[in-house]
Structure formats: structure tokens, C-alpha cells
């Protein structure tokens, strides 16, 4: 690490008492932007370097009781590839930005329409007709510009999936419908990376982690895309499944126990959660 960066971080860090009695050097959000511009590094790397010096970026203060310093660094230095920026993808992106997943590559070729407003976190009245990838970039700038967000406004194919996953530690399946899920699962296996996948229809949903070569939900669910249309996509179910997926992303990236080889199935109407072996 260049001494000038280390000195700059320590120089800007502020010591102050936190609300719950803890103390320690803190790096303000504006400090991160200043250091990133000065040293030509992405904000997430500045934040990782700060944590390595036991300086906590202010935005992650309320993470650190649940996410260790070492695990926060792992998240900040991770690169994930997510396919889909609709219901699940929009909610997942919001959580990645706030968790501090340092590099996110996301693809979706769709545009917003009025029927998305009931559950898609990136959709707004002003954004109807807007490219979903463009909306994702705007949201990232608003919430956490330290994150490196690479977007592609396209529907990925079997030919483009391998390049999209290249260099990533983890694939995230936030697709709508089922037709492309098998292709994504196989592309992740070929890339040698885990896949976090989830889907819902109505008030039911599932989440799974598929390690390379394992059987996944895509092997069992077929390719019928009509479930969401028949049963709907209410926001509570979308957000719950997305939250469970985000948790599994954190678990995979930090080496915590995961759902690998299993599928968590939930029915919100009956208040049930079941884990089944794949």
C-alpha cells in the first residue's frame, strides 16, 4: 500500500463517540470520494484499505455488529454478476449497494412499464419507458457511488453469458420466468463459480445456492414462464426472496455456511419455510 494513501486515510479519519458507546476512527462518505479522486482508486478499494487500517467507513458502522471487519473487506473486494434488474434484481441491487458489495456487473435489456410499479424497486413514475440498466446506474450514484456498477442494457444469450460471468466470483440469478435459468446455471458451472438463484409466484418462492456441477432448481422447474402471470408478484414476496438471496450472496462471499445443495421454499400465506435437499 502506498504510504500516501495510508497517511491520507488516517489524516481524514475522525475519532468520535458512537451512539452505542463504541469509539474509533471513522471515514466520512465525503472523505472516501475525495481520496478516490486524489489517488485514482475506486471508492470501494479506499473503503477496504481503510478497514485494513481499522478505520471504519461511516456508511458501514451499522454493518459491523453483524459483519466483521474482515468480511466487510471481502465484500468490498468481491465482484458479482447479476442477470436481471426487475423485481428481484432491483431489490438485490439496493441491498448490494448498502451492504458494500464492491463490484457489481448487471444486465437487463428491458424497459420499465406501469405494471412494474407494484414491486420493482428501480421503477418510478418518472422512469416509465426508461432503460432498467440506466435506472440502476442512477440509483447506484444516489445510494453508494463507491460501488463499481457495470451495466449492460441487453438480454443475455447462451453466447454472451460466458463473457458476462468472466472474472466474477459469483453469479446471481434474478431472472423473470424460467426459460433462461438453466442456461445461466450451466454457464456458472462452466465458469467454476457458485450461483445464487431465487424465484417466486404469488406468495410462494424459493432460494438456492448451486455450486458448480450440482443439481439446481433449474433442473427441476422446467421452462414454463406462466407462474408469475397466473399468481402475481406481490412486493412482500419479491422483497423477501430478494433478501434471502442477498443473505446467501453474503454467505458465499464471506465463507459462511450456505444453502449449497439445498433449496429453501417459503409460502407467506401459510407462514412456512422448508429446506429440501437437491
PASEBA-1860 file (N, C-alpha, C; in nm, 3 decimals):
! residues 278
1> XXXXXXXX> 0.084/-0.120/0.000/0.000/0.000/0.000/0.087/0.124/0.000 ~ 0.057/0.218/-0.085/0.135/0.341/-0.088/0.115/0.417/0.042 ~ 0.227/0.465/0.097/0.221/0.536/0.224/0.132/0.658/0.217 ~ 0.129/0.724/0.100/0.050/0.845/0.087/-0.099/0.816/0.106 ~ -0.145/0.701/0.057/-0.285/0.664/0.075/-0.313/0.635/0.221 ~ -0.223/0.560/0.283/-0.239/0.528/0.425/-0.243/0.655/0.509 ~ -0.150/0.746/0.482/-0.146/0.871/0.558/-0.272/0.954/0.533 ~ -0.319/0.954/0.409/-0.439/1.031/0.377/-0.561/0.976/0.450
9> XXXXXXXX> -0.572/0.845/0.455/-0.686/0.783/0.524/-0.682/0.818/0.672 ~ -0.566/0.801/0.732/-0.555/0.830/0.876/-0.576/0.978/0.904 ~ -0.529/1.061/0.812/-0.544/1.204/0.833/-0.688/1.251/0.828 ~ -0.769/1.186/0.745/-0.909/1.226/0.732/-1.000/1.156/0.831 ~ -0.954/1.043/0.886/-1.038/0.968/0.980/-1.068/1.053/1.102 ~ -1.191/1.041/1.147/-1.236/1.120/1.261/-1.263/1.027/1.378 ~ -1.216/1.064/1.497/-1.248/0.988/1.617/-1.366/1.057/1.685 ~ -1.469/0.980/1.708/-1.584/1.036/1.780/-1.660/0.923/1.845
17> XXXXXXXX> -1.734/0.955/1.950/-1.812/0.854/2.019/-1.934/0.817/1.935 ~ -1.960/0.690/1.924/-2.078/0.645/1.851/-2.196/0.635/1.947 ~ -2.319/0.632/1.894/-2.437/0.636/1.979/-2.441/0.526/2.084 ~ -2.385/0.407/2.052/-2.395/0.298/2.148/-2.266/0.281/2.228 ~ -2.187/0.388/2.238/-2.075/0.387/2.330/-1.943/0.340/2.272 ~ -1.942/0.293/2.147/-1.819/0.248/2.084/-1.742/0.370/2.034 ~ -1.613/0.355/2.017/-1.532/0.464/1.963/-1.436/0.407/1.859 ~ -1.383/0.495/1.779/-1.285/0.451/1.679/-1.279/0.550/1.566
25> XXXXXXXX> -1.173/0.542/1.487/-1.159/0.634/1.374/-1.262/0.604/1.266 ~ -1.322/0.710/1.215/-1.431/0.698/1.119/-1.393/0.773/0.991 ~ -1.427/0.716/0.876/-1.404/0.782/0.748/-1.538/0.825/0.692 ~ -1.555/0.955/0.677/-1.681/1.010/0.628/-1.701/0.976/0.480 ~ -1.828/0.974/0.439/-1.861/0.944/0.300/-1.791/1.040/0.205 ~ -1.786/1.167/0.240/-1.721/1.267/0.153/-1.570/1.245/0.147 ~ -1.513/1.193/0.258/-1.370/1.164/0.259/-1.336/1.055/0.159 ~ -1.423/0.954/0.149/-1.399/0.844/0.057/-1.394/0.896/-0.086
33> XXXXXXXX> -1.489/0.982/-0.121/-1.493/1.039/-0.256/-1.368/1.122/-0.283 ~ -1.326/1.199/-0.184/-1.207/1.283/-0.200/-1.083/1.197/-0.223 ~ -1.066/1.092/-0.143/-0.949/1.005/-0.155/-0.951/0.927/-0.287 ~ -1.069/0.885/-0.328/-1.079/0.812/-0.454/-1.035/0.898/-0.570 ~ -1.079/1.024/-0.571/-1.039/1.114/-0.677/-0.891/1.148/-0.672 ~ -0.839/1.166/-0.552/-0.700/1.207/-0.535/-0.603/1.097/-0.577 ~ -0.637/0.972/-0.544/-0.543/0.862/-0.566/-0.581/0.774/-0.686 ~ -0.689/0.808/-0.754/-0.726/0.733/-0.873/-0.768/0.590/-0.846
41> XXXXXXXX> -0.830/0.566/-0.732/-0.878/0.434/-0.695/-1.030/0.436/-0.681 ~ -1.097/0.325/-0.707/-1.241/0.322/-0.683/-1.272/0.336/-0.535 ~ -1.387/0.391/-0.506/-1.425/0.414/-0.366/-1.425/0.289/-0.283 ~ -1.470/0.176/-0.341/-1.475/0.053/-0.261/-1.337/0.007/-0.219 ~ -1.234/0.036/-0.300/-1.098/-0.002/-0.261/-1.046/0.091/-0.150 ~ -1.080/0.219/-0.157/-1.045/0.311/-0.049/-1.107/0.262/0.082 ~ -1.233/0.220/0.077/-1.301/0.172/0.197/-1.237/0.044/0.250 ~ -1.196/-0.046/0.160/-1.130/-0.170/0.202/-0.994/-0.139/0.266
49> XXXXXXXX> -0.919/-0.046/0.207/-0.791/-0.006/0.264/-0.811/0.057/0.403 ~ -0.914/0.137/0.417/-0.943/0.199/0.546/-0.972/0.093/0.652 ~ -1.054/-0.003/0.618/-1.086/-0.110/0.713/-0.961/-0.188/0.751 ~ -0.869/-0.204/0.654/-0.744/-0.270/0.686/-0.660/-0.195/0.787 ~ -0.683/-0.064/0.797/-0.616/0.020/0.896/-0.699/0.037/1.023 ~ -0.809/-0.040/1.031/-0.903/-0.033/1.143/-0.973/0.103/1.150 ~ -0.993/0.163/1.032/-1.072/0.285/1.017/-1.203/0.244/0.950 ~ -1.315/0.273/1.013/-1.445/0.227/0.961/-1.511/0.334/0.875
57> XXXXXXXX> -1.538/0.306/0.748/-1.619/0.399/0.669/-1.754/0.420/0.736 ~ -1.797/0.543/0.748/-1.917/0.575/0.825/-2.039/0.499/0.775 ~ -2.048/0.476/0.643/-2.168/0.412/0.592/-2.182/0.268/0.640 ~ -2.074/0.205/0.688/-2.080/0.066/0.731/-2.079/0.049/0.883 ~ -2.099/0.159/0.956/-2.098/0.150/1.102/-2.203/0.051/1.153 ~ -2.321/0.053/1.094/-2.427/-0.036/1.143/-2.421/-0.174/1.078 ~ -2.322/-0.196/0.992/-2.294/-0.331/0.944/-2.207/-0.407/1.043 ~ -2.117/-0.336/1.109/-2.004/-0.403/1.173/-2.041/-0.487/1.294
65> XXXXXXXX> -2.160/-0.471/1.352/-2.202/-0.559/1.459/-2.244/-0.696/1.405 ~ -2.275/-0.701/1.275/-2.318/-0.826/1.213/-2.219/-0.878/1.110 ~ -2.139/-0.788/1.054/-2.041/-0.825/0.952/-1.903/-0.782/1.003 ~ -1.815/-0.878/1.021/-1.683/-0.847/1.075/-1.605/-0.756/0.980 ~ -1.500/-0.696/1.034/-1.414/-0.609/0.952/-1.357/-0.688/0.835 ~ -1.312/-0.809/0.861/-1.253/-0.892/0.755/-1.357/-0.927/0.650 ~ -1.480/-0.958/0.694/-1.583/-0.993/0.597/-1.629/-0.872/0.517 ~ -1.630/-0.754/0.580/-1.666/-0.633/0.505/-1.562/-0.607/0.397
73> XXXXXXXX> -1.436/-0.632/0.427/-1.332/-0.617/0.325/-1.354/-0.716/0.212 ~ -1.390/-0.840/0.246/-1.417/-0.940/0.143/-1.531/-0.895/0.051 ~ -1.635/-0.838/0.110/-1.747/-0.790/0.029/-1.703/-0.677/-0.062 ~ -1.626/-0.584/-0.008/-1.584/-0.468/-0.085/-1.493/-0.508/-0.202 ~ -1.421/-0.617/-0.188/-1.328/-0.659/-0.294/-1.387/-0.769/-0.382 ~ -1.515/-0.797/-0.364/-1.579/-0.902/-0.444/-1.638/-0.843/-0.572 ~ -1.648/-0.929/-0.673/-1.716/-0.892/-0.797/-1.823/-0.997/-0.825 ~ -1.948/-0.953/-0.837/-2.057/-1.045/-0.865/-2.123/-1.007/-0.997
81> XXXXXXXX> -2.180/-1.107/-1.062/-2.252/-1.085/-1.188/-2.397/-1.120/-1.167 ~ -2.486/-1.026/-1.193/-2.629/-1.047/-1.173/-2.703/-1.032/-1.305 ~ -2.787/-1.130/-1.335/-2.868/-1.125/-1.456/-3.011/-1.091/-1.415 ~ -3.058/-0.973/-1.457/-3.192/-0.927/-1.424/-3.191/-0.806/-1.334 ~ -3.265/-0.701/-1.372/-3.278/-0.580/-1.290/-3.424/-0.544/-1.271 ~ -3.508/-0.646/-1.265/-3.651/-0.623/-1.244/-3.686/-0.629/-1.096 ~ -3.784/-0.714/-1.062/-3.828/-0.721/-0.923/-3.718/-0.768/-0.830 ~ -3.670/-0.890/-0.851/-3.563/-0.942/-0.767/-3.435/-0.861/-0.785
89> XXXXXXXX> -3.399/-0.833/-0.909/-3.273/-0.765/-0.936/-3.266/-0.624/-0.878 ~ -3.376/-0.550/-0.886/-3.377/-0.415/-0.831/-3.361/-0.416/-0.680 ~ -3.431/-0.509/-0.613/-3.419/-0.520/-0.467/-3.282/-0.570/-0.427 ~ -3.226/-0.663/-0.504/-3.092/-0.712/-0.475/-2.988/-0.602/-0.492 ~ -2.999/-0.526/-0.600/-2.903/-0.418/-0.621/-2.906/-0.320/-0.504 ~ -3.024/-0.285/-0.458/-3.035/-0.193/-0.344/-2.959/-0.248/-0.224 ~ -2.972/-0.377/-0.199/-2.905/-0.437/-0.083/-2.754/-0.448/-0.106 ~ -2.712/-0.479/-0.229/-2.569/-0.484/-0.257/-2.505/-0.348/-0.234
97> XXXXXXXX> -2.573/-0.241/-0.276/-2.521/-0.107/-0.259/-2.505/-0.073/-0.112 ~ -2.599/-0.114/-0.031/-2.596/-0.079/0.112/-2.507/-0.174/0.192 ~ -2.494/-0.297/0.147/-2.403/-0.391/0.212/-2.257/-0.360/0.181 ~ -2.231/-0.303/0.064/-2.094/-0.276/0.025/-2.032/-0.386/-0.058 ~ -2.111/-0.448/-0.147/-2.054/-0.542/-0.243/-1.983/-0.457/-0.349 ~ -1.851/-0.466/-0.352/-1.770/-0.364/-0.420/-1.789/-0.350/-0.568 ~ -1.806/-0.462/-0.641/-1.817/-0.455/-0.786/-1.935/-0.542/-0.830 ~ -2.029/-0.480/-0.897/-2.150/-0.549/-0.944/-2.161/-0.531/-1.094
105> XXXXXXXX> -2.172/-0.640/-1.164/-2.197/-0.639/-1.308/-2.340/-0.687/-1.329 ~ -2.424/-0.606/-1.392/-2.566/-0.639/-1.404/-2.614/-0.619/-1.547 ~ -2.705/-0.706/-1.590/-2.756/-0.698/-1.727/-2.907/-0.714/-1.729 ~ -2.971/-0.631/-1.810/-3.115/-0.643/-1.837/-3.145/-0.556/-1.959 ~ -3.212/-0.612/-2.057/-3.242/-0.536/-2.178/-3.380/-0.474/-2.178 ~ -3.451/-0.483/-2.066/-3.591/-0.439/-2.060/-3.601/-0.291/-2.022 ~ -3.722/-0.237/-2.044/-3.755/-0.101/-2.002/-3.874/-0.108/-1.907 ~ -3.888/-0.004/-1.825/-3.996/-0.004/-1.725/-4.131/0.026/-1.789
113> XXXXXXXX> -4.233/-0.044/-1.737/-4.371/-0.017/-1.774/-4.454/-0.008/-1.648 ~ -4.576/0.039/-1.660/-4.659/0.068/-1.542/-4.681/-0.054/-1.455 ~ -4.687/-0.172/-1.514/-4.712/-0.293/-1.435/-4.596/-0.329/-1.344 ~ -4.481/-0.265/-1.362/-4.365/-0.291/-1.276/-4.373/-0.215/-1.144 ~ -4.458/-0.113/-1.138/-4.457/-0.023/-1.024/-4.500/-0.090/-0.894 ~ -4.567/-0.205/-0.902/-4.615/-0.268/-0.779/-4.505/-0.333/-0.698 ~ -4.385/-0.360/-0.759/-4.286/-0.434/-0.682/-4.142/-0.407/-0.721 ~ -4.113/-0.343/-0.831/-3.976/-0.327/-0.876/-3.913/-0.201/-0.817
121> XXXXXXXX> -3.812/-0.219/-0.735/-3.754/-0.110/-0.657/-3.697/0.002/-0.743 ~ -3.656/-0.029/-0.864/-3.597/0.073/-0.951/-3.699/0.147/-1.035 ~ -3.825/0.105/-1.030/-3.927/0.167/-1.115/-3.991/0.286/-1.044 ~ -4.013/0.394/-1.119/-4.079/0.514/-1.070/-4.170/0.567/-1.180 ~ -4.260/0.656/-1.144/-4.346/0.717/-1.245/-4.264/0.792/-1.349 ~ -4.163/0.865/-1.302/-4.079/0.941/-1.395/-3.996/0.849/-1.485 ~ -3.976/0.726/-1.441/-3.889/0.637/-1.515/-3.959/0.542/-1.609 ~ -4.091/0.556/-1.624/-4.162/0.467/-1.716/-4.106/0.483/-1.857
129> XXXXXXXX> -4.075/0.372/-1.920/-4.013/0.374/-2.051/-3.861/0.381/-2.047 ~ -3.806/0.399/-1.925/-3.661/0.411/-1.911/-3.595/0.273/-1.913 ~ -3.478/0.269/-1.966/-3.393/0.151/-1.966/-3.362/0.110/-1.821 ~ -3.383/-0.018/-1.786/-3.361/-0.062/-1.647/-3.215/-0.050/-1.607 ~ -3.125/-0.076/-1.700/-2.983/-0.063/-1.669/-2.947/0.082/-1.636 ~ -3.008/0.176/-1.708/-2.982/0.318/-1.682/-3.036/0.356/-1.544 ~ -3.154/0.307/-1.509/-3.211/0.335/-1.377/-3.122/0.279/-1.267 ~ -3.061/0.164/-1.292/-2.971/0.105/-1.193/-2.850/0.195/-1.169
137> XXXXXXXX> -2.795/0.252/-1.273/-2.680/0.341/-1.257/-2.718/0.467/-1.180 ~ -2.835/0.521/-1.208/-2.881/0.639/-1.134/-2.896/0.607/-0.986 ~ -2.951/0.491/-0.955/-2.972/0.453/-0.815/-2.838/0.432/-0.744 ~ -2.745/0.370/-0.813/-2.614/0.348/-0.752/-2.546/0.480/-0.718 ~ -2.558/0.577/-0.805/-2.499/0.708/-0.780/-2.564/0.775/-0.659 ~ -2.693/0.751/-0.639/-2.766/0.810/-0.527/-2.732/0.744/-0.395 ~ -2.716/0.613/-0.396/-2.702/0.537/-0.271/-2.557/0.515/-0.232 ~ -2.475/0.468/-0.326/-2.337/0.436/-0.290/-2.247/0.445/-0.413
145> XXXXXXXX> -2.199/0.565/-0.444/-2.112/0.582/-0.561/-1.976/0.515/-0.546 ~ -1.943/0.465/-0.426/-1.818/0.392/-0.409/-1.821/0.257/-0.479 ~ -1.941/0.204/-0.501/-1.954/0.075/-0.567/-1.930/0.092/-0.717 ~ -1.855/-0.001/-0.774/-1.834/-0.002/-0.918/-1.947/-0.084/-0.980 ~ -2.038/-0.017/-1.047/-2.151/-0.084/-1.111/-2.131/-0.081/-1.262 ~ -2.121/-0.197/-1.320/-2.111/-0.211/-1.465/-2.243/-0.268/-1.516 ~ -2.310/-0.197/-1.605/-2.440/-0.243/-1.654/-2.436/-0.269/-1.803 ~ -2.518/-0.362/-1.844/-2.536/-0.392/-1.986/-2.684/-0.392/-2.016
153> XXXXXXXX> -2.724/-0.307/-2.107/-2.865/-0.299/-2.145/-2.890/-0.399/-2.258 ~ -2.896/-0.525/-2.220/-2.918/-0.630/-2.319/-2.971/-0.755/-2.250 ~ -3.043/-0.836/-2.328/-3.085/-0.966/-2.280/-2.974/-1.064/-2.315 ~ -2.914/-1.124/-2.214/-2.802/-1.213/-2.238/-2.849/-1.342/-2.305 ~ -2.759/-1.402/-2.380/-2.786/-1.527/-2.451/-2.685/-1.631/-2.409 ~ -2.703/-1.753/-2.459/-2.607/-1.858/-2.429/-2.468/-1.821/-2.480 ~ -2.462/-1.739/-2.585/-2.333/-1.697/-2.639/-2.267/-1.588/-2.555 ~ -2.348/-1.498/-2.498/-2.290/-1.385/-2.425/-2.274/-1.410/-2.275
161> XXXXXXXX> -2.340/-1.513/-2.222/-2.330/-1.541/-2.078/-2.187/-1.568/-2.032 ~ -2.109/-1.652/-2.102/-1.973/-1.680/-2.053/-1.888/-1.554/-2.035 ~ -1.891/-1.463/-2.132/-1.814/-1.339/-2.120/-1.865/-1.252/-2.006 ~ -1.996/-1.254/-1.985/-2.055/-1.173/-1.878/-2.009/-1.222/-1.741 ~ -1.991/-1.351/-1.725/-1.951/-1.407/-1.596/-1.800/-1.404/-1.575 ~ -1.725/-1.378/-1.677/-1.580/-1.384/-1.669/-1.525/-1.289/-1.563 ~ -1.441/-1.339/-1.477/-1.377/-1.257/-1.376/-1.459/-1.234/-1.252 ~ -1.577/-1.293/-1.243/-1.664/-1.274/-1.127/-1.654/-1.392/-1.031
169> XXXXXXXX> -1.675/-1.365/-0.903/-1.665/-1.468/-0.801/-1.797/-1.542/-0.780 ~ -1.905/-1.485/-0.832/-2.038/-1.537/-0.801/-2.137/-1.490/-0.906 ~ -2.230/-1.577/-0.943/-2.339/-1.539/-1.033/-2.469/-1.531/-0.955 ~ -2.551/-1.436/-0.991/-2.680/-1.417/-0.925/-2.790/-1.423/-1.029 ~ -2.884/-1.513/-1.009/-2.996/-1.534/-1.100/-3.116/-1.455/-1.050 ~ -3.137/-1.336/-1.109/-3.252/-1.253/-1.076/-3.344/-1.242/-1.197 ~ -3.347/-1.348/-1.276/-3.428/-1.351/-1.397/-3.576/-1.360/-1.365 ~ -3.658/-1.308/-1.455/-3.800/-1.334/-1.450/-3.829/-1.458/-1.535
177> XXXXXXXX> -3.927/-1.537/-1.496/-3.956/-1.657/-1.573/-3.851/-1.764/-1.553 ~ -3.859/-1.870/-1.632/-3.773/-1.985/-1.613/-3.688/-2.021/-1.735 ~ -3.717/-1.964/-1.850/-3.658/-2.015/-1.973/-3.506/-2.002/-1.979 ~ -3.447/-1.897/-1.918/-3.302/-1.876/-1.926/-3.227/-1.929/-1.804 ~ -3.299/-1.975/-1.705/-3.233/-2.011/-1.579/-3.138/-2.130/-1.595 ~ -3.179/-2.229/-1.672/-3.091/-2.342/-1.694/-2.963/-2.303/-1.765 ~ -2.975/-2.213/-1.863/-2.857/-2.166/-1.935/-2.761/-2.092/-1.841 ~ -2.817/-2.009/-1.751/-2.733/-1.936/-1.657/-2.666/-2.032/-1.560
185> XXXXXXXX> -2.741/-2.131/-1.512/-2.683/-2.229/-1.420/-2.566/-2.303/-1.485 ~ -2.583/-2.343/-1.609/-2.476/-2.415/-1.678/-2.356/-2.324/-1.708 ~ -2.385/-2.197/-1.738/-2.275/-2.103/-1.764/-2.195/-2.078/-1.637 ~ -2.263/-2.069/-1.523/-2.192/-2.051/-1.395/-2.108/-2.173/-1.363 ~ -2.163/-2.292/-1.390/-2.086/-2.415/-1.366/-1.962/-2.419/-1.454 ~ -1.978/-2.379/-1.581/-1.864/-2.378/-1.673/-1.759/-2.277/-1.629 ~ -1.803/-2.168/-1.567/-1.710/-2.066/-1.519/-1.647/-2.105/-1.385 ~ -1.700/-2.211/-1.324/-1.646/-2.259/-1.196/-1.683/-2.172/-1.079
193> XXXXXXXX> -1.799/-2.105/-1.086/-1.841/-2.016/-0.977/-1.978/-2.056/-0.925 ~ -2.007/-2.028/-0.796/-2.139/-2.058/-0.740/-2.246/-1.970/-0.803 ~ -2.369/-2.019/-0.796/-2.485/-1.945/-0.844/-2.584/-1.931/-0.729 ~ -2.626/-1.808/-0.701/-2.738/-1.784/-0.608/-2.861/-1.759/-0.692 ~ -2.964/-1.837/-0.671/-3.084/-1.828/-0.753/-3.209/-1.818/-0.666 ~ -3.311/-1.754/-0.720/-3.438/-1.742/-0.648/-3.549/-1.709/-0.744 ~ -3.670/-1.744/-0.707/-3.785/-1.716/-0.792/-3.909/-1.715/-0.705 ~ -4.017/-1.659/-0.757/-4.142/-1.657/-0.684/-4.260/-1.655/-0.780
201> XXXXXXXX> -4.372/-1.695/-0.728/-4.500/-1.682/-0.798/-4.606/-1.667/-0.691 ~ -4.677/-1.556/-0.694/-4.774/-1.530/-0.587/-4.701/-1.513/-0.455 ~ -4.750/-1.584/-0.353/-4.693/-1.571/-0.219/-4.592/-1.681/-0.188 ~ -4.555/-1.760/-0.287/-4.457/-1.867/-0.266/-4.328/-1.834/-0.340 ~ -4.218/-1.887/-0.290/-4.091/-1.863/-0.356/-3.986/-1.960/-0.310 ~ -3.872/-1.957/-0.378/-3.761/-2.043/-0.336/-3.630/-1.968/-0.354 ~ -3.529/-2.013/-0.280/-3.393/-1.961/-0.290/-3.299/-2.081/-0.279 ~ -3.193/-2.081/-0.359/-3.096/-2.190/-0.354/-2.958/-2.139/-0.390
209> XXXXXXXX> -2.858/-2.215/-0.350/-2.720/-2.192/-0.390/-2.675/-2.316/-0.466 ~ -2.630/-2.297/-0.588/-2.588/-2.408/-0.673/-2.438/-2.398/-0.696 ~ -2.364/-2.495/-0.644/-2.221/-2.500/-0.668/-2.195/-2.563/-0.804 ~ -2.079/-2.533/-0.865/-2.051/-2.589/-0.998/-2.066/-2.740/-1.002 ~ -2.149/-2.787/-1.096/-2.170/-2.930/-1.113/-2.285/-2.987/-1.032 ~ -2.341/-2.908/-0.940/-2.454/-2.956/-0.860/-2.586/-2.943/-0.938 ~ -2.683/-3.022/-0.894/-2.820/-3.005/-0.943/-2.877/-2.878/-0.882 ~ -2.952/-2.802/-0.961/-3.015/-2.681/-0.911/-3.162/-2.677/-0.945
217> XXXXXXXX> -3.235/-2.576/-0.895/-3.378/-2.565/-0.924/-3.409/-2.565/-1.073 ~ -3.319/-2.510/-1.154/-3.344/-2.504/-1.299/-3.356/-2.643/-1.360 ~ -3.296/-2.743/-1.294/-3.306/-2.880/-1.344/-3.441/-2.942/-1.311 ~ -3.514/-2.881/-1.219/-3.638/-2.940/-1.169/-3.764/-2.865/-1.210 ~ -3.750/-2.735/-1.240/-3.867/-2.649/-1.256/-3.920/-2.643/-1.399 ~ -3.845/-2.692/-1.496/-3.890/-2.679/-1.634/-3.871/-2.539/-1.686 ~ -3.944/-2.506/-1.792/-3.928/-2.375/-1.856/-4.060/-2.300/-1.873 ~ -4.163/-2.339/-1.800/-4.292/-2.270/-1.807/-4.280/-2.134/-1.743
225> XXXXXXXX> -4.301/-2.029/-1.820/-4.287/-1.892/-1.769/-4.416/-1.832/-1.716 ~ -4.522/-1.912/-1.704/-4.652/-1.853/-1.674/-4.687/-1.836/-1.528 ~ -4.601/-1.886/-1.437/-4.635/-1.883/-1.296/-4.657/-1.744/-1.242 ~ -4.568/-1.650/-1.277/-4.582/-1.514/-1.227/-4.708/-1.448/-1.280 ~ -4.741/-1.474/-1.406/-4.860/-1.415/-1.465/-4.988/-1.472/-1.401 ~ -4.987/-1.600/-1.373/-5.107/-1.663/-1.316/-5.127/-1.627/-1.168 ~ -5.017/-1.616/-1.094/-5.027/-1.599/-0.949/-4.987/-1.460/-0.901 ~ -4.924/-1.381/-0.987/-4.887/-1.245/-0.950/-4.750/-1.237/-0.885
233> XXXXXXXX> -4.708/-1.113/-0.859/-4.576/-1.085/-0.798/-4.593/-0.977/-0.692 ~ -4.651/-1.007/-0.576/-4.668/-0.903/-0.474/-4.535/-0.861/-0.413 ~ -4.526/-0.735/-0.380/-4.399/-0.680/-0.331/-4.343/-0.751/-0.208 ~ -4.424/-0.790/-0.108/-4.364/-0.858/0.007/-4.292/-0.987/-0.030 ~ -4.349/-1.064/-0.124/-4.283/-1.188/-0.166/-4.155/-1.158/-0.242 ~ -4.159/-1.058/-0.330/-4.039/-1.020/-0.406/-3.928/-0.979/-0.311 ~ -3.961/-0.893/-0.215/-3.858/-0.841/-0.126/-3.804/-0.948/-0.032 ~ -3.891/-1.040/0.011/-3.843/-1.148/0.098/-3.747/-1.239/0.024
241> XXXXXXXX> -3.785/-1.282/-0.096/-3.698/-1.370/-0.173/-3.566/-1.299/-0.204 ~ -3.573/-1.171/-0.242/-3.451/-1.096/-0.269/-3.362/-1.086/-0.145 ~ -3.421/-1.066/-0.029/-3.344/-1.056/0.095/-3.275/-1.189/0.127 ~ -3.346/-1.298/0.108/-3.287/-1.429/0.132/-3.173/-1.456/0.034 ~ -3.190/-1.412/-0.090/-3.083/-1.425/-0.189/-2.963/-1.339/-0.150 ~ -2.987/-1.217/-0.105/-2.878/-1.129/-0.064/-2.800/-1.190/0.052 ~ -2.871/-1.252/0.144/-2.804/-1.319/0.255/-2.713/-1.428/0.204 ~ -2.760/-1.508/0.107/-2.678/-1.616/0.054/-2.557/-1.561/-0.023
249> XXXXXXXX> -2.573/-1.448/-0.089/-2.459/-1.385/-0.155/-2.353/-1.349/-0.051 ~ -2.395/-1.288/0.058/-2.301/-1.254/0.166/-2.235/-1.380/0.220 ~ -2.314/-1.485/0.243/-2.259/-1.609/0.298/-2.154/-1.670/0.206 ~ -2.185/-1.673/0.076/-2.089/-1.730/-0.020/-1.961/-1.648/-0.022 ~ -1.974/-1.516/-0.029/-1.856/-1.430/-0.044/-1.770/-1.426/0.081 ~ -1.829/-1.451/0.197/-1.753/-1.444/0.322/-1.717/-1.581/0.378 ~ -1.757/-1.687/0.311/-1.723/-1.821/0.357/-1.810/-1.874/0.468 ~ -1.925/-1.814/0.490/-2.018/-1.863/0.592/-2.098/-1.980/0.536
257> XXXXXXXX> -2.165/-2.058/0.622/-2.248/-2.169/0.574/-2.357/-2.118/0.479 ~ -2.383/-2.194/0.373/-2.480/-2.154/0.271/-2.584/-2.263/0.250 ~ -2.674/-2.236/0.157/-2.775/-2.334/0.116/-2.724/-2.430/0.008 ~ -2.595/-2.437/-0.014/-2.540/-2.520/-0.120/-2.598/-2.661/-0.115 ~ -2.652/-2.707/-0.229/-2.712/-2.839/-0.236/-2.853/-2.848/-0.184 ~ -2.906/-2.734/-0.140/-3.041/-2.733/-0.083/-3.121/-2.617/-0.142 ~ -3.251/-2.622/-0.119/-3.340/-2.516/-0.164/-3.433/-2.480/-0.049 ~ -3.439/-2.352/-0.019/-3.531/-2.302/0.083/-3.660/-2.259/0.015
265> XXXXXXXX> -3.772/-2.319/0.056/-3.902/-2.291/-0.004/-3.990/-2.224/0.100 ~ -4.055/-2.116/0.061/-4.140/-2.044/0.155/-4.278/-2.018/0.097 ~ -4.377/-2.019/0.183/-4.514/-1.981/0.148/-4.559/-1.879/0.251 ~ -4.569/-1.754/0.208/-4.602/-1.649/0.303/-4.743/-1.658/0.356 ~ -4.834/-1.715/0.279/-4.972/-1.728/0.325/-4.983/-1.826/0.441 ~ -4.907/-1.933/0.435/-4.914/-2.033/0.543/-4.802/-2.016/0.644 ~ -4.721/-1.912/0.626/-4.611/-1.880/0.717/-4.515/-1.998/0.732 ~ -4.481/-2.064/0.622/-4.395/-2.181/0.630/-4.264/-2.158/0.556
273> XXXXXX> -4.160/-2.218/0.611/-4.028/-2.223/0.548/-3.979/-2.367/0.557 ~ -3.945/-2.422/0.445/-3.895/-2.559/0.441/-3.766/-2.564/0.361 ~ -3.669/-2.642/0.407/-3.545/-2.662/0.334/-3.543/-2.804/0.281 ~ -3.526/-2.818/0.152/-3.527/-2.950/0.090/-3.392/-2.974/0.021 ~ -3.349/-3.100/0.019/-3.224/-3.135/-0.045/-3.243/-3.146/-0.194 ~ -3.145/-3.098/-0.271/-3.149/-3.113/-0.416/-3.064/-3.233/-0.459
END
